[in-house]
Amino acid sequence: MWSTDPSIKDIEQLDDSYKTISCDVLIVGAGGAGLRAAIECFERGTNALVVCKSLMGKAHTVMAEGGIAASLGNVDPQDSWQVHFSDTMVEGQFLSNWRIAEIFAKEAPDRVYELEYYGALFDRTNEGKIMQRPFGAHSYRRLCYIGDRTGLELIRTLEDQILARNIPYMDEVEITCIFRDSSGTSVSGCLGINIRSGELLLFQCKAVILATGGCGKVYHVTSNSWESTGDGIALACRAGAELMDMEMIQFHPTGMIYPAGVRGMLITEAVRGEGGILTNVKGERFMEKYDPKRLELSARDVVARSIYTEIVEGRGTPNGAVYLDIRHRGAEYIKNKLPSMYYQFLEFAGVDISKEKMEVAPTVHYQMGGIRVDPETCETNIQGLYAAGEVACGLHGANRLGGNSLSDILVFGRRAGIAASAKVKDSPAQQIPDESIRAEIGRILAPFKSTENVNPFALKEKIADVMWKYVGIVRNEQDLRQGLTEIGIIRLDSKKVQAKGPRAFNQSWIDSMAVWNMVLDCEAIIRSALERKESRGAHTRSDYPKKDDDNWKVNVVTKCEQGMMVQKIVPVPKMPEEYEKLINREESLSWKKNVK
Ligand SMILES: Cc1cc2nc3c(=O)[nH]c(=O)nc-3n(C[C@H](O)[C@H](O)[C@H](O)COP(=O)(O)OP(=O)(O)OC[C@H]3O[C@@H](n4cnc5c(N)ncnc54)[C@H](O)[C@@H]3O)c2cc1C
């Protein structure tokens, strides 16, 4: 915790002094993944410190609505980890790492019960068990939930545990760089900024767990919070870590469409889970055409593409949307099961969803790609650098199932905590090369020296427009190349960004760093999208409309080498035969026939 909360200091803009803080494990991020990692480190006696760029208790995870997926079998006793594993692999279109999916499916129920033990108040069945609801492409009712405020309860519960254990944390601290030792193989520390005072902070540590969430803010229309600027991906990539499947960006089928200020805001899949029906402007229930078996509860990529098709083929509403209708459930049921949705529409759009239909369209929601990690430990190819949660890659393949993220962040947050604790035990601290510290300080203070008057906020907007226009739900070579060119121009401009005024709470300075991270993320997304010459899951190419299992059942790995982004194709790890049998269940196959 901020033991002595520094008052806002009068720091000279170009003052390059820094304060040194030492710990064994630095956890970057206080969402579900970071907090669960911190609890694990504490339980193992590890000297860990949590830092986050927003306030403690405010991480993006609080926005999660619909629920957390785990095969408890409370409502459908036939459910099991094997079916959850199979659903995850099938809907990930076989790009997921099977071992990550196996660990996930096996450990998710324990993480839910643990959350309950920590104090989370789940909705209940009549027998008093944790309630579970249906969600898209899950074979059984599997999502444990707290109304439509599951993420809020998750963070509240974990935060209580952090406070009860007195685990140290520093909020409003932005990490800008991960340092390696002089040999370049191991992590040695990080540089950060105290946003409140503008002070520079050098963290000396033996391990870093990145739990920085996703990069949805690189798109114009997104459900994500302001924090999701993909910092962790850029930090890791600059430090030499490998990224994977960056082209896989999930478009959630149902985002709000108006008023403009809330465009992209999520309408949870729980609305469809509770019986919501999608219709076009002609009143047709169009999912009957695209997935007659699963209808509105088909996989997210399928529903998002179906809505997109209805809109571009002229069957959308005048606002460029389709309708989502839950009125048949009645006002009391809606207010009880979907309270946030009820008030969200009433307050922002003046729509009473118990009486009127909602207008919805796809919105950027989640990054399936991210930092490539070891399945058991979450360690990257850089020793001592770990990644867990949305920033990491390997579980969701080409399409994440709703609810699988909240269990992902708990399962792998814990595992990262275990592995990092083991790593730092008895291992010596590595030196941070002085020239690396000086170079990073020079880089981050550059906006105060700039006289070019380039506004970083305007660049953020430009990035989001370019990505929405050229790297959207349906892509093609020409658009992607144009997007890459425009991002390249923004990258050049980003070198000239200017920050004026004092360093404390300097939004232009914070935006400058976001822009540098975002352009790196976008380049990785576009280059990977160009590389994958097929359509699979969330990645749809109009010039390669078919899924190509013979050539593209592979992962696209991206790395920065000497300032250049390079890519390689690696085969997806081969699943053991007994797991192949699990996957080839009759119902999985019949879904695949219907849907793909
Ligand atoms: C509206 C909405 C609803 C959702 N509903 C569900 C759902 O019902 N079920 C489900 O499974 N998933 C859901 N998701 C997805 C899920 O919420 C996220 O994937 C998940 O919470 C990510 O958790 P995380 O711990 O990886 O990261 P986050 O919760 O995003 O936390 C990231 C942390 O990193 C910090 N950070 C970032 N960059 C830096 C930096 N440079 N320096 C310091 N700190 C930094 C942030 O401040 C924050 O504390 C939803 C997402 C949205 C947007």
The ligand as an SDF file (V2000), in Angstrom:
LIG
                    3D

 53 58  0  0  0  0  0  0  0  0999 V2000
  -18.3960   -4.8480  -20.3970 C   0  0  0  0  0  0  0  0  0  0  0  0
  -17.6630   -6.1480  -20.2430 C   0  0  0  0  0  0  0  0  0  0  0  0
  -18.3170   -7.2500  -19.7320 C   0  0  0  0  0  0  0  0  0  0  0  0
  -17.6460   -8.4540  -19.5810 C   0  0  0  0  0  0  0  0  0  0  0  0
  -18.3160   -9.5240  -19.0520 N   0  0  0  0  0  0  0  0  0  0  0  0
  -17.6520  -10.6910  -18.8650 C   0  0  0  0  0  0  0  0  0  0  0  0
  -18.3160  -11.8050  -18.2610 C   0  0  0  0  0  0  0  0  0  0  0  0
  -19.4670  -11.7320  -17.8760 O   0  0  0  0  0  0  0  0  0  0  0  0
  -17.6090  -12.9420  -18.1030 N   0  0  0  0  0  0  0  0  0  0  0  0
  -16.3120  -13.0730  -18.4930 C   0  0  0  0  0  0  0  0  0  0  0  0
  -15.7410  -14.1370  -18.3220 O   0  0  0  0  0  0  0  0  0  0  0  0
  -15.6690  -12.0190  -19.0510 N   0  0  0  0  0  0  0  0  0  0  0  0
  -16.2980  -10.8430  -19.2310 C   0  0  0  0  0  0  0  0  0  0  0  0
  -15.6320   -9.7830  -19.7890 N   0  0  0  0  0  0  0  0  0  0  0  0
  -14.1870   -9.8900  -20.0370 C   0  0  0  0  0  0  0  0  0  0  0  0
  -13.4300   -9.7750  -18.7220 C   0  0  0  0  0  0  0  0  0  0  0  0
  -14.0510   -8.8150  -17.8940 O   0  0  0  0  0  0  0  0  0  0  0  0
  -11.9730   -9.3620  -18.9040 C   0  0  0  0  0  0  0  0  0  0  0  0
  -11.3910  -10.1200  -19.9080 O   0  0  0  0  0  0  0  0  0  0  0  0
  -11.1920   -9.5930  -17.6280 C   0  0  0  0  0  0  0  0  0  0  0  0
  -11.8360   -8.9660  -16.5470 O   0  0  0  0  0  0  0  0  0  0  0  0
   -9.7620   -9.1190  -17.7300 C   0  0  0  0  0  0  0  0  0  0  0  0
   -9.1690   -9.2040  -16.4580 O   0  0  0  0  0  0  0  0  0  0  0  0
   -7.6160   -8.9690  -16.2580 P   0  0  0  0  0  0  0  0  0  0  0  0
   -7.3380   -9.2140  -14.8190 O   0  0  0  0  0  0  0  0  0  0  0  0
   -6.8500   -9.7470  -17.2520 O   0  0  0  0  0  0  0  0  0  0  0  0
   -7.3890   -7.4390  -16.6060 O   0  0  0  0  0  0  0  0  0  0  0  0
   -8.1850   -6.0690  -16.2000 P   0  0  0  0  0  0  0  0  0  0  0  0
   -9.3550   -6.3070  -15.3200 O   0  0  0  0  0  0  0  0  0  0  0  0
   -8.3860   -5.3850  -17.4950 O   0  0  0  0  0  0  0  0  0  0  0  0
   -7.1220   -5.3130  -15.3500 O   0  0  0  0  0  0  0  0  0  0  0  0
   -5.9690   -4.7450  -15.9160 C   0  0  0  0  0  0  0  0  0  0  0  0
   -5.2070   -4.0300  -14.8340 C   0  0  0  0  0  0  0  0  0  0  0  0
   -3.9490   -3.6260  -15.3490 O   0  0  0  0  0  0  0  0  0  0  0  0
   -3.7120   -2.2590  -15.0300 C   0  0  0  0  0  0  0  0  0  0  0  0
   -2.8140   -1.7230  -16.0370 N   0  0  0  0  0  0  0  0  0  0  0  0
   -2.9370   -1.7240  -17.3860 C   0  0  0  0  0  0  0  0  0  0  0  0
   -1.8520   -1.1450  -17.9490 N   0  0  0  0  0  0  0  0  0  0  0  0
   -1.0370   -0.7830  -16.9410 C   0  0  0  0  0  0  0  0  0  0  0  0
    0.2330   -0.1260  -16.8740 C   0  0  0  0  0  0  0  0  0  0  0  0
    0.8920    0.2700  -17.9620 N   0  0  0  0  0  0  0  0  0  0  0  0
    0.7800    0.1100  -15.6610 N   0  0  0  0  0  0  0  0  0  0  0  0
    0.1300   -0.2520  -14.5260 C   0  0  0  0  0  0  0  0  0  0  0  0
   -1.0750   -0.8740  -14.5270 N   0  0  0  0  0  0  0  0  0  0  0  0
   -1.6350   -1.1350  -15.7250 C   0  0  0  0  0  0  0  0  0  0  0  0
   -5.0840   -1.6390  -14.9970 C   0  0  0  0  0  0  0  0  0  0  0  0
   -5.0770   -0.4490  -14.2590 O   0  0  0  0  0  0  0  0  0  0  0  0
   -5.8750   -2.7600  -14.3150 C   0  0  0  0  0  0  0  0  0  0  0  0
   -5.6960   -2.6810  -12.9230 O   0  0  0  0  0  0  0  0  0  0  0  0
  -16.2930   -8.5660  -19.9630 C   0  0  0  0  0  0  0  0  0  0  0  0
  -15.6370   -7.4560  -20.4940 C   0  0  0  0  0  0  0  0  0  0  0  0
  -16.3260   -6.2600  -20.6460 C   0  0  0  0  0  0  0  0  0  0  0  0
  -15.6210   -5.0950  -21.2460 C   0  0  0  0  0  0  0  0  0  0  0  0
  1  2  1  0
  2  3  1  0
  2 52  2  0
  3  4  2  0
  4  5  1  0
  4 50  1  0
  5  6  2  0
  6  7  1  0
  6 13  1  0
  7  8  2  0
  7  9  1  0
  9 10  1  0
 10 11  2  0
 10 12  1  0
 12 13  2  0
 13 14  1  0
 14 15  1  0
 14 50  1  0
 15 16  1  0
 16 17  1  0
 16 18  1  0
 18 19  1  0
 18 20  1  0
 20 21  1  0
 20 22  1  0
 22 23  1  0
 23 24  1  0
 24 25  2  0
 24 26  1  0
 24 27  1  0
 27 28  1  0
 28 29  2  0
 28 30  1  0
 28 31  1  0
 31 32  1  0
 32 33  1  0
 33 34  1  0
 33 48  1  0
 34 35  1  0
 35 36  1  0
 35 46  1  0
 36 37  1  0
 36 45  1  0
 37 38  2  0
 38 39  1  0
 39 40  1  0
 39 45  2  0
 40 41  1  0
 40 42  2  0
 42 43  1  0
 43 44  2  0
 44 45  1  0
 46 47  1  0
 46 48  1  0
 48 49  1  0
 50 51  2  0
 51 52  1  0
 52 53  1  0
M  END
$$$$
